[in-house]
């Protein structure tokens, strides 16, 4: 597929794409849209920032019939920010459908009123969607098209029960699972709900070559000071990732105390605060975002110059998603992963699970303004052998004698 028209995209949608200067499909769209346009279920794996959202929304706009009571289409996302982003992309396609956003962190009044007024498309997070189903304000029995965005997180141990309950109330709609990483266990779960799915994998684009990702070794107590020196030299935008809400809160407080213009983004914040923080970062009025993994997936922010993993993630997939916030849309990007002596066991486990073997960056050279330079690799000591299990000593108690 070289043009959107070749896949049978209608004139209205073509005009909406042209107004956004989108004239030719990117690889992920060229691979997925033809299959979705003929009604196939699809498991779509492509790098973050590759254009997946349009790849599943354009066929939805073209295929879903807005007849009778709705909703007729559903997009499920793991975070409120992703739900808002998907709704924004959909609104720019010029589709005369009533879209309703459903997510927690805010009151029910506006969402309840929107559902009662009639919804053609629902975009939201699993918990609030099921909440509205339980209140008998939302029915999923007429869905024609379902998308699970960021499918690997949607089907993990935390979200899987809710997602299964949602899919269990549908009647075999066309279904799309989309994510940058789709492990084998996700595909196995997907087999329960998708009908003869087409697996589409799109490799990294040349833009991925614009990323420099290195490791720096820093004592835990010195992380705040090192981050401060790095961020003071930054001419652009950065996201600093922590692992927990409490850790992000403390790190943000420390960086602000050291004079860094930053704000935190984590799940305990009220939704209006999260919205304002993201808007400020999008508009480049806020140069540094200190965030949990809530900012690691799918957010369409193309101007991030630097990503810093101040705390290691729980899995290699999360490392991929975090680092994917930079080097987007043809821009060069940098990522630094901090490893302290206390992180040694966690980093070894991530490496064993598939995390990349990162080259070590010359931190002193970087902090002095000398630029990005790698240290020469040193031979790593062999992994210590696992402790030998002690053999159980035989009991010295006499055996009972049969009578």
Secondary structure, DSSP 8 states (H G I E B T S, - for coil): --SGGGGT--HHHHHHHHHTT--S--HHHHHHHHHHHTT--EEEEE-TTSSHHHHHHHHHHHH----SSS--EEEE-SSHHHHHHHHHHHHTTT----EEEE-SSS-SHHHHHHHHH--SEEEE-HHHHHHHHHTTS---TT-SEEEEESHHHHTSTTTHHHHHHHHHTS-S-EEEEEES---HHHHHHHTTTSSS-EEEEE---GGGGGEEEEEEE--GGGHHHHHHHHHHT-SSEEEEE-SSHHHHHHHHHHHHHTT--EEEE-TTS-HHHHHHHHHHHHTTS--EEEE-GGGSSS-----EEEEEESS--SSHHHHHHHHTTSS-TT--EEEEEEE-GGGHHHHHHHHHHT----EEB-HHHHHTT----B----------------------S------
